[in-house]
């Protein structure tokens, strides 16, 4: 259920839940984002590569501004702190109406329900606003927390893709999880 946050939300909020809100990243987020990414290196391990330097952050922002992509910051309603990121990429419209999801939480905010609520808000955005029909998340088999999040949000396992994505210089196996609009 969507509702207004308890405190006035930060500028740019377009979906608000009980604990978190979604907004698009801006250049003004650079310092907080990079600090959080640095503090989360051990948490992210081999799962993902987050921007670590200003130049990488700017490149990421530009890539997420492309018509086929969106990055969404998951922010706490009480403090407006960025707790995580969910990206919608590879959007295809027409008859397919599908996209890929990527997500990560920043250290100190994990296992508090923030990303579950954030992912549910993103799904609402993807299905209601963007009019997508299908979302797919490709998750490394040993990333237990990410698999649990996808399953808790209603995604179903569709298959296994060996050596699917190159993460931090190594080809990694992934499980394919997907959900379709209800």
C-alpha positions in Angstrom: 0.0 0.0 0.0 1.4 3.4 -0.9 1.1 6.3 1.4 2.7 9.6 2.2 5.9 9.3 4.3 5.8 10.5 8.0 8.3 13.3 7.3 8.3 15.4 4.2 10.1 13.4 1.6 13.3 14.5 -0.1 12.8 16.2 -3.5 12.1 13.9 -6.3 10.2 11.1 -4.4 7.6 9.5 -6.6 6.6 6.4 -4.6 6.4 6.2 -0.9 5.8 3.2 1.3 5.7 2.7 5.0 9.5 2.7 5.6 11.0 3.7 2.3 10.5 5.9 -0.8 11.8 5.7 -4.3 13.5 8.5 -6.2 15.9 8.9 -9.1 19.5 9.5 -8.4 21.1 12.9 -9.1 24.6 14.4 -9.1 23.8 15.7 -5.6 23.8 12.0 -4.3 27.4 11.4 -5.4 29.1 11.8 -1.9 26.5 9.8 0.0 26.3 7.1 -2.7 30.1 6.7 -3.0 30.6 6.7 0.8 27.9 4.0 1.2 29.3 1.9 -1.7 32.8 2.1 -0.1 31.4 1.0 3.3 29.6 -1.9 1.6 32.5 -3.5 -0.2 32.6 -6.6 1.9 28.8 -6.9 1.9 28.7 -6.8 -1.9 31.7 -9.2 -2.3 31.5 -10.8 -5.7 27.8 -10.1 -6.3 28.0 -6.8 -7.9 30.1 -3.8 -8.9 29.0 -0.5 -7.6 30.5 2.8 -8.7 33.5 3.6 -6.5 34.8 6.9 -7.9 33.2 10.1 -9.1 33.9 9.2 -12.7 32.2 5.8 -12.3 29.2 7.4 -10.6 28.8 9.9 -13.5 29.1 7.1 -16.1 26.5 5.1 -14.1 24.1 8.1 -14.0 24.5 8.6 -17.7 23.9 4.9 -18.4 20.8 4.9 -16.2 19.5 8.0 -18.0 19.2 6.0 -21.3 15.6 5.3 -22.5 16.0 1.6 -21.7 17.2 2.0 -18.1 16.2 3.5 -14.8 18.0 3.6 -11.5 15.9 4.1 -8.4 17.3 4.9 -5.0 15.6 3.3 -2.1 15.6 5.9 0.7 14.4 5.7 4.3 11.4 7.9 5.0 12.6 8.9 8.5 16.1 10.0 7.6 16.1 10.2 3.7 19.3 8.1 3.8 19.9 6.0 0.7 19.6 2.4 1.8 19.9 0.7 -1.6 19.6 0.8 -5.3 17.3 -1.0 -7.7 17.9 -0.7 -11.4 15.6 -1.5 -14.3 17.6 -2.2 -17.4 17.2 -3.6 -20.9 13.6 -2.4 -21.1 11.8 -3.7 -24.2 8.4 -2.4 -25.1 6.1 -3.4 -27.9 4.8 -7.0 -27.6 7.4 -8.2 -25.1 7.3 -5.4 -22.4 10.1 -6.8 -20.3 13.1 -5.6 -18.3 15.9 -6.9 -16.1 16.3 -5.9 -12.4 19.4 -5.4 -10.5 19.5 -4.5 -6.8 21.8 -4.0 -3.8 21.5 -2.8 -0.3 24.1 -0.6 1.5 25.8 -1.8 4.7 23.9 -1.0 7.9 20.5 -1.3 6.1 20.3 -5.0 5.3 17.8 -7.4 6.8 15.4 -4.6 8.0 12.8 -5.0 5.3 13.8 -1.8 3.4 14.8 -3.6 0.1 11.7 -5.8 0.2 9.4 -2.8 0.4 11.6 -0.9 -2.1 11.4 -3.8 -4.6 7.6 -4.0 -4.1 7.4 -0.3 -4.9 9.6 -0.8 -8.0 7.4 -3.6 -9.2 4.4 -1.3 -8.9 6.2 1.4 -10.8 7.3 -1.1 -13.5 3.9 -2.7 -14.0 1.6 0.3 -13.4 3.6 3.3 -14.7 6.0 1.8 -17.2 3.4 -0.8 -18.3 5.9 -3.6 -18.3 4.6 -7.1 -18.3 7.6 -9.1 -17.1 10.6 -8.4 -14.8 13.6 -10.7 -14.6 16.3 -10.9 -11.9 19.4 -12.9 -12.6 21.0 -13.9 -9.3 24.2 -15.9 -8.4 23.2 -19.2 -6.8 25.2 -18.6 -3.6 23.7 -15.1 -3.0 21.2 -16.4 -0.5 19.9 -13.0 0.7 19.2 -11.9 -2.9 17.4 -15.2 -3.8 15.3 -14.9 -0.6 14.4 -11.3 -1.5 13.2 -12.3 -5.0 11.2 -15.2 -3.7 9.7 -13.0 -0.9 8.5 -10.6 -3.5 6.8 -13.2 -5.6 9.4 -14.0 -8.2 9.6 -17.6 -9.5 12.7 -19.5 -10.5 12.7 -20.1 -14.3 16.1 -21.6 -14.8 19.9 -21.7 -14.6 22.3 -19.9 -16.8 26.0 -21.0 -16.6 28.6 -18.3 -16.9 25.9 -15.8 -17.6 27.3 -12.5 -16.5 30.9 -11.2 -16.1 31.1 -9.7 -12.6 34.4 -8.3 -11.4 36.3 -10.0 -14.2 34.8 -13.5 -13.8 32.0 -15.2 -15.6 29.4 -16.1 -13.0 26.5 -18.6 -13.1 23.1 -17.2 -12.4 19.6 -18.4 -11.6 16.8 -16.7 -13.6 14.0 -15.4 -11.5 11.0 -13.6 -13.0 7.6 -12.2 -12.2 4.8 -11.1 -14.5 2.2 -8.4 -14.0 -0.9 -9.7 -12.2 
